[in-house]
Amino acid sequence: MASTESGFPIEPVYGPGDLTGWDPEGKLGEPGAYPYTRGVYPTMYTGKPWTMRQYAGFGTAAESNGRYRQLIAGGGTGLSVAFDLPTQMGHDSDAPLAHGEVGKVGVAIDSVEDMRVLFDGIPLDRVSTSMTINAPAALLLLMYQLVAEEHGIDGGRLTGTVQNDVLKEYIARGTYIFPPGPSLRLTADTFRYCKAEIPRWNTISISGYHMAEAGASPAQEIAFTLADGIAYVRTALAAGMEVDEFAPRLSFFFVARTTLLEEVAKFRAARRIWARVMREEFGARNPKSLMLRFHTQTAGVQLTAQQPELNLVRVAVQALGAVLGGTQSLHTNSFDEAIALPTEKSARLALRTQQVLAYETDVPHTVDPFAGSYAVERMTDDVEEAALALMRRVEDLGGAVAAIEAGFQKGEIERNAYRIARETDDGERVVVGVNRFALEQEERYEPLRVDPQIEERQREALAALRADRDNGRVTSALDALREAAAGTANVLYPMKEALRARATVGEVCNALREVWGTYEPTDSTW
């Protein structure tokens, strides 16, 4: 018998008997109403489509700016910034640890000077921007605000999302800097700062995507993501905030796999669980606090270097699953991403995939098209039950942070990843073009390559920056940041002044490292 990604059996036929008492607790409800199983808004896409947010960033700020302009000109309605690994880890491009990685998997941002170039000519008051950055998220958001202010745009007019989800870095991705305690303190400070200074900004995008890329099943993906969300809510409450002050600005980030039916069920189950947690555990009263709003990205881990054109089909199916599941915004991967950075043509094709779904199909014309489907409703219940069981195990360990320190989530994901790899190697799990229907000889494909001279140019720009700025002002600003970090004041205010004085990402993060230390992972006991 076939089974879902989470291991539930897929019955050949579903009927009323598979749903134990049809909707006895009002689980289904109406679109835009508690528990939001059918979508967070009453009309969903019938009024306007989801935000088509393409993830891009490579090489220098100038090169990435050119790609952003192309995406906007091509009909994109939101930007999503990819940063290189040194930036994600809080290192400058001239740091020894940055060597060989500058500009490789995203854009190199060393200071507010680079941020100015990155968004040159982009109307920041009319474009929604998402930034995929976690440990140093506050820094990049403040640089964005500084650039906007230079153009006369105040924080109240800025819209977008900063990922800012460091807990999943300890679980699945590894681009952490500080230990969990100070990292959560920085998250809470960001919540408070944005409430006062950038009120329309989504202050966190709690991410299951990277857990899925590491091998998590759909049930694990939503269980561990929502458990992290609970930890962030508790952190904000402990910092003295009221739940309805910050919860409406929480957002989530999930993957969309090719297993379309279970993915639709996963999104519906996640909304239902979160609404109940926020109302029953945290006493939220604002309906927006109960809504699980999320961005989706198609599954990069399912793209293949073999016969890469097949990825166009995979991405279309994955994107359809995200739309049928009720996503608020969507990034579609380019077909060549398993080989290298996307070319201009492949990035345009990825955007066109969304536009075909939005404007040529009838899917957006009705809300929650699978509502009442015996198969999808049963799968929704199955995913919900499995996710809740995992969330209870996290709670039994003392919550998300304690479970992370015990290696629980990481161990569970690694076991599932091993299962998937074994099934693929044995041929039980078919990957077209890899373990079945392969070609004897692959066609040659010329990928986009990053200029190796980028690192040297960034190093030269940093040297010029440090020679030109008021270094006494920088030193004073960094001292103020260290003092705030050692106390209880909100660190974002002195951090902003340091960045305004043209302190670099590495200098700001190093100042915090001196006070908070760095995280050293422990081996899983699971």
TORBA-30474 format. One line per 3 residues: number of its first residue (from 1); their letters; for each residue z, x, y of C-alpha. Coordinates in nm, 2 decimals. Example, Ala and Ser with C-alpha at 12.3 -4.5 7.8 and 13.67 -1.06 7.14 Angstrom:
// TORBA-30474
1> as> 0.78/1.23/-0.45 ~ 0.71/1.37/-0.11
This chain:
// TORBA-30474
1> mas> 0.00/0.00/0.00 ~ -0.08/0.12/0.35 ~ 0.20/0.19/0.59
4> tes> 0.26/0.24/0.96 ~ 0.34/0.57/1.13 ~ 0.71/0.48/1.11
7> gfp> 0.68/0.42/0.74 ~ 0.69/0.03/0.73 ~ 0.45/-0.13/0.48
10> iep> 0.15/-0.30/0.62 ~ 0.10/-0.62/0.43 ~ -0.26/-0.73/0.34
13> vyg> -0.18/-1.07/0.49 ~ 0.09/-1.19/0.72 ~ 0.20/-1.55/0.77
16> pgd> 0.49/-1.76/0.90 ~ 0.71/-1.65/0.61 ~ 0.71/-1.29/0.73
19> ltg> 0.89/-1.38/1.05 ~ 1.24/-1.46/0.96 ~ 1.30/-1.78/1.15
22> wdp> 1.03/-1.79/1.42 ~ 1.18/-1.65/1.74 ~ 1.53/-1.78/1.68
25> egk> 1.68/-1.58/1.97 ~ 1.41/-1.63/2.22 ~ 1.28/-1.28/2.16
28> lge> 0.93/-1.36/2.26 ~ 0.99/-1.54/2.59 ~ 0.73/-1.56/2.86
31> pga> 0.55/-1.27/3.04 ~ 0.75/-1.15/3.34 ~ 1.07/-1.30/3.20
34> ypy> 1.37/-1.17/3.01 ~ 1.35/-0.99/2.76 ~ 1.00/-0.89/2.88
37> trg> 0.86/-0.86/2.52 ~ 0.53/-1.00/2.66 ~ 0.51/-0.78/2.97
40> vyp> 0.71/-0.70/3.28 ~ 0.49/-0.91/3.51 ~ 0.38/-1.28/3.47
43> tmy> 0.01/-1.21/3.54 ~ -0.01/-0.85/3.41 ~ -0.38/-0.74/3.45
46> tgk> -0.52/-1.08/3.54 ~ -0.48/-1.01/3.91 ~ -0.56/-0.64/3.91
49> pwt> -0.59/-0.37/3.64 ~ -0.34/-0.10/3.56 ~ -0.32/0.22/3.76
52> mrq> -0.58/0.46/3.63 ~ -0.39/0.79/3.67 ~ -0.57/1.10/3.56
55> yag> -0.36/1.41/3.48 ~ -0.51/1.72/3.62 ~ -0.42/2.06/3.75
58> fgt> -0.54/2.41/3.67 ~ -0.57/2.75/3.82 ~ -0.51/2.76/4.19
61> aae> -0.41/2.48/4.43 ~ -0.75/2.49/4.58 ~ -0.93/2.44/4.25
64> sng> -0.70/2.15/4.15 ~ -0.75/1.99/4.50 ~ -1.12/1.99/4.43
67> ryr> -1.07/1.81/4.10 ~ -0.84/1.55/4.26 ~ -1.10/1.47/4.53
70> qli> -1.36/1.42/4.25 ~ -1.13/1.18/4.06 ~ -1.05/0.98/4.37
73> agg> -1.42/0.96/4.46 ~ -1.49/0.85/4.10 ~ -1.26/0.55/4.13
76> gtg> -0.93/0.69/4.02 ~ -0.63/0.51/4.17 ~ -0.36/0.76/4.11
79> lsv> -0.31/1.13/4.07 ~ -0.10/1.30/3.80 ~ -0.03/1.67/3.86
82> afd> -0.01/1.93/3.58 ~ 0.18/2.24/3.66 ~ 0.15/2.58/3.49
85> lpt> 0.43/2.71/3.27 ~ 0.59/2.95/3.52 ~ 0.62/2.67/3.77
88> qmg> 0.77/2.44/3.50 ~ 1.02/2.71/3.42 ~ 1.12/2.79/3.78
91> hds> 0.95/3.13/3.80 ~ 0.72/3.27/4.07 ~ 0.37/3.38/3.97
94> dap> 0.47/3.75/4.02 ~ 0.77/3.73/3.79 ~ 0.75/3.94/3.48
97> lah> 0.80/3.63/3.26 ~ 0.50/3.46/3.43 ~ 0.25/3.73/3.33
100> gev> -0.05/3.59/3.14 ~ 0.05/3.22/3.20 ~ -0.04/3.18/3.57
103> gkv> -0.26/2.88/3.62 ~ -0.33/2.84/3.25 ~ -0.20/2.49/3.15
106> gva> -0.17/2.36/3.51 ~ -0.17/2.45/3.87 ~ 0.04/2.74/4.00
109> ids> 0.28/2.63/4.28 ~ 0.50/2.90/4.43 ~ 0.59/2.76/4.77
112> ved> 0.52/2.48/5.01 ~ 0.21/2.68/5.12 ~ 0.05/2.61/4.78
115> mrv> 0.16/2.24/4.80 ~ -0.02/2.21/5.13 ~ -0.35/2.33/4.97
118> lfd> -0.30/2.12/4.66 ~ -0.30/1.80/4.87 ~ -0.53/1.90/5.15
121> gip> -0.74/1.60/5.26 ~ -0.55/1.36/5.02 ~ -0.41/1.05/5.19
124> ldr> -0.05/1.07/5.06 ~ 0.04/0.74/5.21 ~ -0.24/0.56/5.02
127> vst> -0.24/0.75/4.68 ~ 0.03/0.72/4.42 ~ 0.11/1.06/4.28
130> smt> 0.29/1.14/3.95 ~ 0.42/1.49/3.90 ~ 0.48/1.61/3.54
133> ina> 0.77/1.85/3.62 ~ 1.12/1.84/3.48 ~ 1.38/2.11/3.53
136> paa> 1.26/2.20/3.88 ~ 1.14/1.84/3.96 ~ 1.35/1.81/4.27
139> lll> 1.18/2.12/4.42 ~ 0.83/1.99/4.38 ~ 0.92/1.65/4.51
142> lmy> 1.07/1.80/4.82 ~ 0.77/2.01/4.88 ~ 0.55/1.70/4.85
145> qlv> 0.77/1.53/5.11 ~ 0.75/1.83/5.34 ~ 0.37/1.82/5.33
148> aee> 0.37/1.45/5.39 ~ 0.60/1.49/5.69 ~ 0.37/1.76/5.84
151> hgi> 0.10/1.48/5.84 ~ 0.33/1.23/6.01 ~ 0.40/1.04/5.69
154> dgg> 0.77/0.95/5.64 ~ 0.94/0.92/5.30 ~ 0.94/0.54/5.31
157> rlt> 0.56/0.54/5.28 ~ 0.54/0.77/4.98 ~ 0.48/0.62/4.63
160> gtv> 0.47/0.79/4.29 ~ 0.68/0.93/4.01 ~ 0.85/1.26/3.93
163> qnd> 0.90/1.30/3.56 ~ 1.24/1.47/3.60 ~ 1.34/1.41/3.24
166> vlk> 1.51/1.73/3.13 ~ 1.69/1.58/2.82 ~ 1.36/1.56/2.63
169> eyi> 1.30/1.92/2.71 ~ 1.60/2.02/2.50 ~ 1.47/1.79/2.22
172> arg> 1.10/1.85/2.20 ~ 0.93/2.06/2.46 ~ 1.15/2.36/2.57
175> tyi> 1.08/2.39/2.95 ~ 1.44/2.37/3.04 ~ 1.63/2.60/3.28
178> fpp> 1.99/2.50/3.33 ~ 2.25/2.36/3.08 ~ 2.26/1.98/3.03
181> gps> 2.56/1.93/3.26 ~ 2.41/2.08/3.57 ~ 2.07/1.94/3.49
184> lrl> 2.21/1.59/3.48 ~ 2.40/1.66/3.81 ~ 2.06/1.75/3.96
187> tad> 1.91/1.43/3.83 ~ 2.18/1.22/3.98 ~ 2.15/1.40/4.31
190> tfr> 1.77/1.32/4.30 ~ 1.85/0.95/4.25 ~ 2.08/0.95/4.55
193> yck> 1.84/1.14/4.77 ~ 1.54/0.92/4.69 ~ 1.74/0.60/4.75
196> aei> 1.81/0.73/5.10 ~ 1.50/0.92/5.19 ~ 1.21/0.82/4.96
199> prw> 1.30/0.47/4.85 ~ 0.97/0.37/4.69 ~ 0.96/0.67/4.47
202> nti> 1.02/0.64/4.09 ~ 1.29/0.90/4.05 ~ 1.25/0.96/3.67
205> sis> 0.99/0.90/3.40 ~ 1.19/0.91/3.08 ~ 0.95/1.05/2.83
208> gyh> 0.88/0.99/2.47 ~ 0.53/1.13/2.50 ~ 0.64/1.49/2.43
211> mae> 0.86/1.38/2.14 ~ 0.56/1.21/1.98 ~ 0.35/1.52/2.04
214> aga> 0.62/1.72/1.85 ~ 0.59/1.48/1.56 ~ 0.82/1.18/1.63
217> spa> 0.72/0.85/1.47 ~ 0.68/0.55/1.70 ~ 1.03/0.43/1.61
220> qei> 1.18/0.77/1.68 ~ 0.98/0.80/2.01 ~ 1.13/0.49/2.16
223> aft> 1.48/0.53/2.01 ~ 1.53/0.88/2.15 ~ 1.36/0.80/2.48
226> lad> 1.58/0.50/2.54 ~ 1.89/0.69/2.43 ~ 1.80/0.95/2.70
229> gia> 1.76/0.66/2.94 ~ 2.11/0.54/2.86 ~ 2.24/0.89/2.93
232> yvr> 2.08/0.90/3.27 ~ 2.22/0.56/3.36 ~ 2.57/0.67/3.26
235> tal> 2.53/0.98/3.47 ~ 2.43/0.79/3.78 ~ 2.72/0.54/3.73
238> aag> 2.96/0.83/3.69 ~ 2.83/0.97/4.02 ~ 2.94/0.65/4.19
241> mev> 2.61/0.46/4.21 ~ 2.58/0.09/4.13 ~ 2.34/0.01/3.84
244> def> 2.11/-0.22/4.05 ~ 2.08/0.05/4.32 ~ 1.89/0.29/4.10
247> apr> 1.78/0.11/3.78 ~ 1.47/-0.06/3.94 ~ 1.33/0.29/4.01
250> lsf> 1.36/0.41/3.65 ~ 1.03/0.44/3.46 ~ 0.92/0.56/3.12
253> ffv> 0.63/0.76/2.97 ~ 0.50/0.70/2.62 ~ 0.21/0.80/2.40
256> art> -0.07/0.58/2.26 ~ -0.19/0.68/1.91 ~ -0.49/0.56/1.72
259> tll> -0.27/0.33/1.50 ~ -0.33/0.05/1.75 ~ -0.13/-0.23/1.60
262> eev> 0.19/-0.04/1.56 ~ 0.15/0.11/1.91 ~ 0.12/-0.24/2.06
265> akf> 0.44/-0.34/1.86 ~ 0.62/-0.03/1.98 ~ 0.56/-0.10/2.35
268> raa> 0.68/-0.46/2.31 ~ 0.99/-0.36/2.11 ~ 1.08/-0.10/2.37
271> rri> 1.07/-0.35/2.65 ~ 1.29/-0.59/2.46 ~ 1.55/-0.33/2.37
274> war> 1.58/-0.19/2.72 ~ 1.62/-0.53/2.88 ~ 1.91/-0.61/2.65
277> vmr> 2.07/-0.27/2.70 ~ 2.06/-0.30/3.08 ~ 2.19/-0.65/3.08
280> eef> 2.45/-0.64/2.81 ~ 2.58/-0.28/2.83 ~ 2.54/-0.21/3.20
283> gar> 2.57/-0.55/3.35 ~ 2.25/-0.52/3.55 ~ 2.17/-0.84/3.75
286> npk> 1.85/-0.75/3.94 ~ 1.56/-0.85/3.72 ~ 1.38/-0.52/3.81
289> slm> 1.67/-0.33/3.66 ~ 1.59/-0.49/3.32 ~ 1.21/-0.41/3.33
292> lrf> 1.09/-0.12/3.12 ~ 0.79/-0.01/3.33 ~ 0.59/0.27/3.17
295> htq> 0.30/0.51/3.20 ~ 0.10/0.59/2.89 ~ -0.11/0.89/2.79
298> tag> -0.34/0.89/2.50 ~ -0.24/1.12/2.21 ~ -0.33/1.48/2.28
301> vql> -0.19/1.58/1.94 ~ -0.45/1.36/1.76 ~ -0.75/1.53/1.93
304> taq> -0.95/1.77/1.71 ~ -1.14/2.09/1.79 ~ -1.38/1.99/1.51
307> qpe> -1.65/1.76/1.61 ~ -1.48/1.71/1.96 ~ -1.71/1.42/2.05
310> lnl> -1.51/1.21/1.80 ~ -1.23/1.23/2.05 ~ -1.41/1.00/2.28
313> vrv> -1.37/0.73/2.01 ~ -1.01/0.82/1.95 ~ -0.92/0.80/2.32
316> avq> -1.10/0.47/2.36 ~ -0.89/0.32/2.07 ~ -0.57/0.47/2.20
319> alg> -0.64/0.35/2.55 ~ -0.70/0.00/2.42 ~ -0.37/0.00/2.24
322> avl> -0.19/0.10/2.56 ~ -0.36/-0.18/2.75 ~ -0.29/-0.44/2.48
325> ggt> 0.07/-0.32/2.48 ~ 0.11/-0.38/2.86 ~ 0.12/-0.03/3.02
328> qsl> 0.16/-0.01/3.40 ~ -0.06/0.31/3.43 ~ -0.27/0.51/3.20
331> htn> -0.41/0.86/3.16 ~ -0.70/0.90/2.91 ~ -0.74/1.25/2.77
334> sfd> -1.07/1.43/2.79 ~ -1.26/1.48/2.46 ~ -1.26/1.86/2.50
337> eai> -0.88/1.91/2.55 ~ -0.83/2.04/2.20 ~ -1.05/2.33/2.29
340> alp> -0.97/2.42/2.65 ~ -0.91/2.26/2.99 ~ -1.13/1.96/3.06
343> tek> -1.46/2.01/3.23 ~ -1.56/1.80/3.53 ~ -1.79/1.59/3.31
346> sar> -1.53/1.53/3.04 ~ -1.27/1.43/3.29 ~ -1.51/1.18/3.44
349> lal> -1.59/1.04/3.10 ~ -1.21/0.99/3.04 ~ -1.18/0.79/3.36
352> rtq> -1.49/0.59/3.27 ~ -1.33/0.49/2.94 ~ -1.06/0.31/3.13
355> qvl> -1.31/0.15/3.36 ~ -1.51/0.01/3.07 ~ -1.19/-0.14/2.93
358> aye> -1.09/-0.28/3.27 ~ -1.43/-0.42/3.38 ~ -1.65/-0.48/3.08
361> tdv> -1.41/-0.62/2.82 ~ -1.22/-0.95/2.82 ~ -0.88/-0.78/2.74
364> pht> -0.75/-0.79/3.10 ~ -0.82/-1.16/3.13 ~ -0.51/-1.28/2.93
367> vdp> -0.15/-1.16/2.91 ~ -0.02/-1.01/2.59 ~ -0.32/-1.10/2.37
370> fag> -0.14/-1.03/2.04 ~ 0.15/-1.27/2.12 ~ 0.21/-1.48/1.81
373> sya> 0.02/-1.25/1.58 ~ 0.20/-1.25/1.25 ~ 0.13/-0.88/1.19
376> ver> 0.22/-0.76/1.54 ~ 0.53/-0.98/1.58 ~ 0.65/-0.85/1.24
379> mtd> 0.58/-0.49/1.33 ~ 0.76/-0.54/1.67 ~ 1.07/-0.66/1.48
382> dve> 1.04/-0.36/1.23 ~ 1.01/-0.10/1.51 ~ 1.29/-0.26/1.70
385> eaa> 1.52/-0.26/1.40 ~ 1.44/0.11/1.31 ~ 1.48/0.22/1.67
388> lal> 1.82/0.05/1.71 ~ 1.94/0.21/1.39 ~ 1.85/0.55/1.53
391> mrr> 2.01/0.47/1.87 ~ 2.33/0.38/1.69 ~ 2.33/0.71/1.52
394> ved> 2.29/0.89/1.86 ~ 2.59/0.68/1.99 ~ 2.80/0.77/1.69
397> lgg> 2.75/1.14/1.77 ~ 2.88/1.08/2.12 ~ 2.56/1.00/2.31
400> ava> 2.23/1.17/2.38 ~ 2.36/1.50/2.51 ~ 2.61/1.55/2.23
403> aie> 2.34/1.46/1.98 ~ 2.10/1.71/2.14 ~ 2.37/1.98/2.12
406> agf> 2.41/1.90/1.75 ~ 2.03/1.92/1.70 ~ 2.01/1.56/1.57
409> qkg> 1.70/1.44/1.75 ~ 1.51/1.77/1.70 ~ 1.59/1.77/1.33
412> eie> 1.48/1.41/1.28 ~ 1.15/1.48/1.46 ~ 1.08/1.80/1.27
415> rna> 1.12/1.62/0.94 ~ 0.88/1.35/1.05 ~ 0.63/1.62/1.17
418> yri> 0.65/1.79/0.84 ~ 0.58/1.47/0.66 ~ 0.27/1.41/0.87
421> are> 0.15/1.77/0.82 ~ 0.20/1.74/0.44 ~ 0.01/1.41/0.42
424> tdd> -0.27/1.56/0.62 ~ -0.29/1.87/0.41 ~ -0.29/1.66/0.09
427> ger> -0.56/1.43/0.22 ~ -0.34/1.12/0.22 ~ -0.37/1.09/0.59
430> vvv> -0.74/1.10/0.69 ~ -0.84/1.30/1.00 ~ -1.21/1.24/1.04
433> gvn> -1.40/1.57/1.09 ~ -1.11/1.78/0.96 ~ -1.01/1.68/0.61
436> rfa> -1.29/1.43/0.55 ~ -1.64/1.40/0.68 ~ -1.64/1.76/0.81
439> leq> -1.95/1.96/0.91 ~ -2.04/2.28/0.73 ~ -2.12/2.43/1.07
442> eer> -1.97/2.32/1.40 ~ -2.19/2.30/1.71 ~ -2.11/2.56/1.97
445> yep> -1.92/2.42/2.26 ~ -1.86/2.61/2.59 ~ -1.52/2.52/2.74
448> lrv> -1.39/2.56/3.09 ~ -1.21/2.88/3.13 ~ -0.95/2.98/3.39
451> dpq> -1.03/3.28/3.61 ~ -0.81/3.57/3.50 ~ -0.79/3.69/3.86
454> iee> -0.58/3.39/3.96 ~ -0.25/3.57/3.88 ~ -0.34/3.86/4.10
457> rqr> -0.44/3.63/4.39 ~ -0.11/3.44/4.36 ~ 0.08/3.77/4.36
460> eal> -0.10/3.88/4.67 ~ -0.03/3.54/4.84 ~ 0.34/3.57/4.75
463> aal> 0.36/3.92/4.90 ~ 0.20/3.80/5.22 ~ 0.43/3.50/5.24
466> rad> 0.74/3.71/5.20 ~ 0.61/3.95/5.47 ~ 0.53/3.67/5.72
469> rdn> 0.83/3.44/5.69 ~ 1.18/3.46/5.85 ~ 1.36/3.62/5.56
472> grv> 1.70/3.59/5.73 ~ 1.65/3.21/5.75 ~ 1.55/3.21/5.39
475> tsa> 1.87/3.40/5.29 ~ 2.09/3.16/5.49 ~ 1.93/2.86/5.34
478> lda> 1.97/2.99/4.98 ~ 2.33/3.07/5.05 ~ 2.38/2.71/5.16
481> lre> 2.22/2.59/4.84 ~ 2.45/2.81/4.63 ~ 2.75/2.66/4.81
484> aaa> 2.64/2.31/4.75 ~ 2.56/2.38/4.38 ~ 2.91/2.52/4.34
487> gta> 3.07/2.21/4.50 ~ 2.99/1.84/4.49 ~ 2.75/1.80/4.77
490> nvl> 2.40/1.67/4.71 ~ 2.19/1.99/4.65 ~ 1.86/1.84/4.76
493> ypm> 1.94/1.86/5.13 ~ 2.00/2.24/5.14 ~ 1.72/2.28/4.89
496> kea> 1.48/2.11/5.12 ~ 1.58/2.34/5.41 ~ 1.52/2.64/5.19
499> lra> 1.18/2.52/5.09 ~ 1.10/2.44/5.45 ~ 1.19/2.80/5.54
502> rat> 0.93/2.90/5.27 ~ 1.16/3.00/5.00 ~ 0.97/3.02/4.67
505> vge> 1.02/2.81/4.35 ~ 1.16/3.12/4.18 ~ 1.40/3.21/4.46
508> vcn> 1.54/2.85/4.47 ~ 1.58/2.83/4.09 ~ 1.73/3.18/4.07
511> alr> 1.99/3.07/4.33 ~ 2.08/2.78/4.11 ~ 2.08/3.00/3.79
514> evw> 2.34/3.22/3.96 ~ 2.58/2.92/3.99 ~ 2.49/2.70/3.69
517> gty> 2.36/2.95/3.44 ~ 2.08/2.90/3.19 ~ 2.06/2.70/2.87
520> ept> 2.07/2.88/2.54 ~ 1.96/2.65/2.25 ~ 2.16/2.63/1.92
523> dst> 2.01/2.59/1.58 ~ 2.01/2.23/1.44 ~ 2.28/2.13/1.20
526> w> 2.07/1.85/1.08
